[in-house]
Amino acid sequence: MRIDAHCHTDCSDGNVTIEERIALIKACHYDAATITDHDFISGEQVARARQACAGLPFIPGIELSLRHQGRVVHLLGYFVDPDHPGLHQHLRQVQEIDRLYTQRLLDYFCRRGARLELEELAGGSLHTFYSLRLVKRLAADLFDNDPTRCLSAFQAAMQALGFAYADLAPWAVRPAIELIHQAGGIAVLAHPGGKNERVMAALGFLLHDGEHLRQYRDWGLDGIETLTPVHSPEEIRLYTQWARGLDLLATAGSDCHGDDPYLGPALMGRSIEIPSDSYENLLAAHQARAGASGKAP
């Protein structure tokens, strides 16, 4: 069974609703579904997704924003309990920092001609808040959706304000892996490479090597996202080899945000070849993790 294991809705910085995301998953003829919004999951989101799935297997998911060695790291969690208290305590802290830094950036750009209030950045599906909506909104309002101009402007703004993008997510990888496990899930490192991807470089993402992956594995990491549009063919081969050598699950995901003038067209179903056993592999990893912890999957 095939599953695109990495996609977003307007609960974070996607450009589609929960129901539209599930409809696109069905249109791509996948056999199972997940949603992995940035730093957000809730019981209502999962319930709406499952209702839209109408029997299609659904995995509750999330993508946590973290920092390691001063660089940005994203960690995917699958099969997590959407109502886990510890997870929601963490997400409330994320929202507090996210809003603080976003307000500072918004004030900076309003002094330079932007006409925007913080409340206008709330998402449509569940009225959630996520900082990258500011980037997308100002990209359209001030920079004609030109990524080069927009990214340069945001880098200049952060430098002037004395912080980096990684400061919006000051949480470490090891406790994040543990948190996903505590919430009943498995932890998979999202897009560990992307050395040729301009946006990831501009935002300060960590390019992971074998030493990073071995360290994360020792901390309990369950898998690596190997098939993703930001990886070059060389990186796909390299991370697949590391996944095998470290006995880690290899996953595939489009990181689709929906048709978006800034993040690009909808990549789901067109960017990567999803393996035919991708859902079964996720399920097996979850069962193995549950067995190791003595909990029922």
N, C-alpha and C positions, 0 to 999 in steps of 0.2 A: 504493500500500500504506500502511495506517495503522499508526502506532506511537505509543503513549503514551510520550513521551521523558523522563518524570520520575516515578520511583516507588521505594519503599523496602521493605526487608525487616528482619527482626530482626538482620541483620548490623550495622545501625546502630540507628535508633530506630523502625523499623517494627514492626508487630504481627503479621506473617505470616512464615512461613519462605520460603526460596528457592523451594521447590516450590509452595507455596501462592500465591506471587506469580505464577508462570508459569501456574498453573491459572486465576487470576483474569484474566490477560491473554487467555488462550484463551476464557474465558467471555464476555469483552467482544467477541470476534470480531475482535481486532486481527490484522494480517497479519505483524507482527514484534514482537520483544520487546527490552527492555533492563531493567537494574536499575542505579539510580544511588544507591547507599548513601552516606551521609555519611562521607567520609574513610576509605573501605574498599573494597578490591577484592582478590581473590586468585585464583590459578589454580583452586583447589578450588571457589570460589563460581561462577566462570564455567563450569567443567566440569559442575557440578550443574545449573546453569540450562540449559545446552545439552542435557543429557540429558532434562530435563523438557520442553524445547521440542519434542523429537522431530521435528526437521526445520524447525520454525518459525525463520526467521532471527533470530539473537540478536546484539545489539551490546553488548560489554563497556563498562560505564559507571561513573562515579563522580561524586560531588558534593563538591568541596573547600570547606572553610570558611576564609575569608580576612578581611582587614581593609583598609579604604581610608578615609583621612581620619578614622580613629578609629571607623568604623562597620563593621558586619558585612556581608560580601559572600559569596554562594555562587556557585561556578563549576562548571558541568557539563562533564564530559569524556566523549566518545564514541569508540569504537574504540581505546581505550587498551590497551596490552599489560598484562595483569594481573600479569605477572612482571617488569616493568621495574624494575631495581635502584634507579634514582634516585627513582622514585615510591614504592617501598617504604621507602626511607630516610626520605622525607618523612612517610609514614604512621606510622612508628615514632616520630618526633618529635611528631606529633600526639597519639599515644596517651600519651606521657609527660606532656605538658602537660595533656591531658584528665583523666588520672587524678589528677594533682596538685591541680588546681582542684576536681575532683569530691570528692576526699577532704576538702578544706577545707570545702566546702559540706555534706558529709555529717556531719562533726563538728559543725558549727554546728546542724544540725537534730536530731542525736542529743541534744544538750544541751537541746533543746526538745521531746523526747518521741518522736522517731523511733526505731524499732528495726530497723536495717538495716545490713548489712555491705557493703563495696564489691564483694565477689565475687558478691553476689546480683544485681548489675546486668549480669552477663554475658549476652549474647544466646544464643538457643537454637540457631540453625543452626550456627554455627561458634565459639560461645563467645567472641565478640568483645565489646569494651567501648565504650560510647558515653555521654557525659555526660547527654544529654537523657533517658536512661532514669531518671535520678535524679529529674528533674522529674516525669515521668509516675508514678513509683512513689509519690513523696511527695504528688502531687496526689490519688492514691487513698487513701493511708494517713492523711493529715493534713487534707486540704481538701475531701473529698467530691467530687473532680473538678470543683471550682468554679474555672474559669480565672482569674477576677478575684482571688479570695483567694490562689490559688497564685502567680500572677505577682507580685502585690504582695509576698508573702512572700519570693520569690526576689530581687526587686529590693532589698528591705530587707537580705537576707542578704549580697548582693554589696556593697552600700554599706557594711555593717558590717565586711566583710572587706577592703574597699579595692580592689575590682576590678570591671570591667564584663564583660558577656558577650563582648564583642569581644576581651578579653584571652585568651580560650581559643583564639583563632585569630589569632596575631600575624603571619601570613604575608601578603606583599604580592601584589597582583593580577598584576603584570607577570611575575614569575618563575613564578607558578603557571600562567599561560598558556603560558609557555615549557616548563614541565615536562610539561604535557599534550601539547604538540607533540613533545617529545623521546620521550614514551612512545607515539608514533605516532597520537595522537588529534587531535580538534578540540575547541576550547574555546567553550562557550556560556554566556553570563551567565544565571543562574537568577533568576526573578522579580525583575526590576530595580525594579519599583514596589511596590504594596501599601500605598498611603498610608492606606487605610481598614481595614487589617488590624491588629487590636489586638495580637496576639502578636508580629508583626514589629516593631511600634513599640516594644513593651515590651522586646524583646531588642536593640534598637538597630540594625536593618538600615538600610543606606544607601538612600535614595530617589534613583535615578539620573536625571540629566538628560542632555540632548544633549551637554554638554561631557564628562561622564564617559564616555559611549559613544564619542565620537570619540577620546578618549584611549586607551580600551581597544582600539579598532579599530587605532589606530596601533601598539599593542603586540602586535597579532596576533590579537585576538579574532575568532572565526569566526562567531558568531551570538548572537542574543538570544532568550530564552524570552518570547514575546509572549502566547501563549494559556495562561493559568494561572488557577486559581480565585481567587487573591489579587488579581488585577488587576480593576479596575472596567472597564466598557465604554469609558470615556474613556481609561483607561490602555492598553487593548488597541489602540485606534485610534492613540494617540500612539506607542507602542513599535513598532507595525507600520510606521508612517510613518518612524520613525527607522531601522528595519532596512532598509527600501527605500532610503532616502536615503544610508545608509552602506554599501550593498551587503553587508549581513550576512544570514546565514541566520536565518529566523524559525522557531522551534520551538514545539511544543505539549506540555504535560504536566500531569497531574492533581496531581502531588506527593502521590500516595496513599501513606499509611502503613498502610492496613488499617483495619478497624473498630476504633476506639479510643475509649475514654470521654473521653480528654483532647483528642486531636487531631481527633476527629470521625469520622463514618462513612466507609466506603470510598467515595472519590470517583471511582475509575476507572470509565470508561464512562458517567458520569452528569453530570460537572461541566462539561465542555467538549466542543466538537465537534472531533474530530481530523481535520485535512485528509487527503484521500485520497492525496496524494503526499508525506506527511510522511517516510516511510522513504526514498523516492527522493531527497528533498532533502538528508537527512542523508548519504546515500551519496555524492551528488554533491559536497557540501562536503568530505567526507573525501578523495575522489579528487582534488579540486582542491588541497587542502592537501598531499597526498602528492606530486602532480606538481610543486608549487612547491618542495618540499624535495628532490626528486629520488629519493624513496623509493617503492617499490611499495606500493599500498594493501592 
